[in-house]
Amino acid sequence: MNTRYSRQILFPPIGRTGQERLLRSRVAIVGMGALGTVLANHMVRAGVGFVRLIDRDFVEPSNLQRQMLYDEDDARQHLPKAIAAHAKLTKINSEVTVEPVVADLTAHNAEKLLPDVQLVLDATDNFQVRYLINDVCVKHGIPWVYGGAVSATGTFTAIRPGITPCLRCLFPEAPNPGEMPTCDTAGVIGPIIHIVASYQATEALKLLVDDQEALNPHLEHFDIWANRHQQIRVQNGRRADCPTCGQRQFTCLMPDTQEGQAVSLCGRNTVQISPAADAQLDLDQLAERLAPLGHIERNRFLLRFHVDPHTLVVFPDGRVLVQGTDDISLARTLHARYIGA
């Protein structure tokens, strides 16, 4: 073992044995936005042997204020976040295997992408994906660390299936769309991102080196602008009637077999349309077909089709972001008109 991890090995709760555990560990990070970039940076620098990066989005200029792995070149090239993060992280630590996955985590792929890791880190921005992570992790007995941040506030807790309450125990129902503030509606400052993700990363290290006694028993909430910090003890909050961990009903893993799912991305004036089944698009062929109809931008990972006042961002897995509207019906119409079935 080289000197790269020498300072971490000097920390007694990790030591040489813990470092060897980290080097053998496998972690998945869901979401490579603000929290995800901090989490990935910590995991890779700490020497976690395998880190899978799962993200559906691409880098935009508005990300650069808080998403620490990206730069202006990434935004100019519209690089997928997982790809841009992979390029940075492999320069930070070439000994770690970093696997970028440009995809939306859905019921169709969640059990392909998560069960082969020892730990899942939540860096998402919505409860539906968190419930999906919760279903997979409870079903397969994988610990995961929940985290969220918006404005100057943040929350985190570690969830260990069979030991702690699961996410459904703590939050039986997701907030209604539009009820909760998002980074796109309420803004966010960079420091809260680093605080929440660093706490998540610390719980991750404890789990990976198997220091059970050191694990935080609380759901913690911060408001760093108002200088408030709240600890809620949740260790005894498991519910026998919880549909997920009590009754083992994994409803989020039941894919909708009808037409592709469409969801308005809160605060972004964008609708995401995902295929109902696995798809593989030939973006070169699609670009050739669409070129007479509007302006095309293309890289190896996605296609952007501009037809004023809208932009359709098309990914090889069939997922499409319709930018310039939050009207799902209009987005479906544009999708059918230009992309087809």
N, C-alpha and C positions, 0 to 999 in steps of 0.2 A: 504494500500500500504506500503510495507516494506522499509527499509532504503537502499536497493540495488540501487535505482534510485535517492537517495536524492540529489546528486550533479547535476544531470541532471535537476531535478525539480527546483533547485535554479537558473538555467539559465532562465531568464524571458521569452524569446520567446517560451520556451517549458512549464515550470511551471507544476502544477498538472494537469490542464486540458489537456495539450498536452501529458503528460505521460499517462493519461487515454486513449487518442486517440491511442497512440502507442500500448498499451496493447490490443486494439481491432483490430489492423491492420493486414492485410494479404499481404505478399510480396512474389514474386517469383524471384529467381535469376537463370538466364540461363547461365550456365558455372561455374564450380567449380575449375577453375585453379587459376592463380595468382590473378586477380581482384576479382574473386568470393570468394576466401577464405577471403580476407580483407573485402569485402562487408558483407559476412555472419557473420563474427566476430562482425562488428559494429552493424548490425541489431539485433543480438541475445543479445549482451551486452546492447543495448539500450532498450530492452524490447518489441520489435515488437512481437506481440502475436503469429503469425503464419509465418513461413519462409519455403518455398518450395525450395529445392535444386535440380536443373536439370542438369545432366551431363552424358555424354556418355562414359567417359574415366576412366582409372585406374591410380593409383599412380605409378610413375617411379622415379628412383633416381635423374634424371635431374630436376625434379619438385621441389626438396627440397630447392633449392637456393632462391626461391621467393614465393612458395605456402605455406603460413604461418601456415596452420592447419595440415600439414602432417609431418610424421617422418619416420625414416628408417624402422620401423616395418611395416608401411603401404605399403612401396615400396616392401619390401621382400615378403609380402603376396599378392601383386598385387591387393590390395583392390580397388574397384570402388571409385572414388573420393567422390561421394555423400554419400556413406556409411561411409568412413573414416571421412569426415567432420561432419556427423551426430553424430558419436561417440564422437568427441571432443566438439562439440557445446552443446550437452545435459549435459556435465559435467560443462560447463561454466555457463549455465542458464537453470536449469531444469523446470522453469516456462513457458518457451517458447515451443510451438509445432514446432518441426523441422521435415519436411517430406522429406526424400531422394527419388529421382526418378532417377534410372539408365536408362537413355534413351537418344537418340538423339532427339532433338526437330525438328519435321518434320511437313509437311502439314497434316499427318495422326493424330497427337496427339496434335498439338499446341492449338486447340480450346477446348481440354479437360484439358490442364495443366495451361492455363493462364487466361481465362476469370473470374475465381472465386476469383481473388486477386484484391487489390486496386492499386498495383504498381508493375511494372516489372523492374528489374535491369539487364542490359546487361553486361555480363562478358564473352562474346564469343570472338572468334578470327577470324571471317570471316563475310563478308558482306551478304552472302546469308542467314545466320541465322538471322542477324539483320533485313534484309528486311522482313523475316517471322515474327519476333517479331513486327515490325512496322505494318504489315498488321493486325495482331490480335489486337494490341492495338488501332489502328485507328478504326477498325471495331466495337470494343466493348467500345470505349471511355475510355481506361485505360492509365494513364500517365506512361511514362517509361524514364529511364535515360540511355543514350548511353555513352559508354566509351571504349577506346582502348589504348593500350600501347605496345611499342616495342622499343628496343634499350634504349635510354634515353629520348624518346619522348612520349607524351601522349595527348589525346583529350577527352573531355566530353561535353555533353549538356543535358539539360532536355527537353523532348518532351511531350507536352500536347495536345492531339488531339482536333482540333477545335479552339485552341488558338495560338499555336506556329506552325512553319513549322514542317512537319514530316520528317523522314529520307530521303524519296524520293525527297522532296523539296530541301533538302540540298545536297544530293548526288544522282542525277537522275540515274546514271549508276554505277554498281559495278566495281571496278578495275579488269582488266583481271588477271587470275591466273598467278602468278609468277611476276607480275608487282610491287607489294607492298612488302616491307620487312616484315618478320614474326620473331617471337622469335626464331624459329628454323633456320632461315637463317641469321639474323642480330644480334641475341642475345638480352638480356634484363638485366637491372640492377634492383635490388629489390626496391630501393627508388622510381623510377617512378611509380611502381605498387601501392605503398602505397599512393602516392600523388594523382593519378587519382582516385583510389577507394575511398579515403577519401573525395574528392570533390563530387563524385557520392553519397556517403552515406550522406553527408550534404544536398544535394538537395533532397534526399529521405526523410530525417527527416522533411525538410520544407514542402514537399508535404503531408506527413502523418499527421502533426499537422495543416495543412491548413494555413500556413503562406505564402500566395500568393505574398505579397509585397516583401518578402525577396528572392524570386526565382531569380536565375541568368539568365539574358536575353541573355547571350552570348554562343557561341561555343568557348571553350577555348582550346588553344594548348600550350604545354610546351616542351621545350628542356632543361632539367635540367643540362646537361653536358656543353652546350653552354650558359647557363644562359639566355635563351630567354623565354618570356611569351607573347603570342598574344591573344587578345580578339577580336572576330568577333561578332558584334551584329546581331542576326539572327531573332529577334522577328517579324520583318516585312517581313520575307522571304517566307511566304506561297505563293504557286503558284496555280492559278486557274486551270492550265492545268496539275497539278500533278496527275498521274494515281491513286495514293492511296488516298490521302485526298481530292483532287479536284474532281476526277471522280469516286471514290470509286470502283476501280477495284482491287480486292484483289487476284492478280494472284499467289502469293506465297502460297495461301491456296488451290490451285487446285492440288491435288495429282496426280502424274504420276501413271496411272493404269497399265502401262506396266511392264516390268521386273524391278527388284529392282534397286534402284539408286546406282551408284558407283561414288565415288569422291576420287581423290588423295589428301591426306592431305599434304599441301605444306611444304616442308622442312623436312618431317618425314620419307620419304621412306616407306610410308604406304598408302594403299587404303582401304577406308571404303565402305562396301557394305551393304545397308539397304534393308529390304524386301519391296516389293511393297504394301503389306497389313499387318495388324496386324498378328504377329506370336507368337508362344510359343513353344520353343524348350525344350526337355527333355535332359538336359546336361549329366545326368548320363548315359542315353542310348547312347548318342553320344560318350561319353568317352569310353564306352565299345566297340563301333564299331571302333573307331579310334586307340585304344591302340595297336593293332598289327602293325600299320603303322608308328608310330612315338612316340615321348616322349610326355606324357600328364601331365599338371599341372592343378590342379582343386581346386577351393574354392567354397563357396556357391553362388557366384555372377557371375562367368565366368569360361570359360575353355580355356586353352592355349594349342595348338597343334603344336609341333615343327616338321617340316619336312624340313630338311636343303635344302636350306639356308633360308627358310621362316618360319614364325610363324603365325598361324591363331588364333586370339583371338575371341571367340564366346560368345555372351551374350544371355540370355534366351529369349529376344524379337526378336531373329533372326538376329540381327546385327552382322557383322563380320569385324574385322580389319585384313587385310592381310599385315603383316609386312615383310619388306625386298624387296619391289618393289614399284615403282610408276607407273607401267604399268597397266592400267585398264584392258586391255584384258587378260594379264597373271593372274591378280587377279581374274577375273571372271572364268577363267579356273580352278584355284586352288579351288575356292569356289564350282564350279560345281563338281569337282573331289572328294572332301572330305566331303562337307556339303550337296550337292545335292540341289534339288528344295526346 
